[in-house]
Amino acid sequence: MDLQQPAPSPLSGETRFIYPRATAGKRFLNSLIDSVASYALLFGIGFCFGYAALYYAPVAKFIESAYFYVVVYGIFLGYFFVMELLLGRTLGKILTNTLVLTLDDLKPSWKQILGRTLCRLIPFEAFSFLGVNASGWHDTIPKTKVVDTKKPPTVVHETISPPIPTSHTNTHPH
């Protein structure tokens, strides 16, 4: 689902859609679904590495090395980065009808998505959701939010006032 902002009208001002934030319950469900999806992805790739290690010794040595952990974290982070960059949502967000937007209700930049992804590495980041607005550090630091696409947006009309004419008195004699 691609949420768009209406085009501004130069005559009547600007109309904006403000999308409601996802509830803490939906955010928690997103986390559960995405955990299962990322672990399933890691399990599948790990199975392939394990099977290859039975027949090819360098793969077995690679699995025992620290580089393997870099690959595992890369796959875990890649799941979030690629899904949110391409679709604006992960599997959890697709199933719960939620979407990542900027604080201005626009599509986030790739830098904001990268920021969201890297913030997931912060220790105890999951505890940052224990607040009133259900926003974690991976929302607040890159200035993004997760919105509920099933709920209708609030439409805000901002009118542009015409400039007030100023009277210029001619102080120069004719």
Secondary structure as UniProt FT lines:
FT   TURN            10..12
FT   STRAND          13..18
FT   HELIX           24..55
FT   HELIX           57..64
FT   HELIX           66..87
FT   HELIX           91..96
FT   STRAND          98..102
FT   TURN            103..104
FT   HELIX           110..119
FT   TURN            120..121
FT   TURN            123..124
FT   HELIX           125..129
FT   HELIX           137..140
FT   TURN            141..143
FT   STRAND          144..148
FT   STRAND          154..158
//
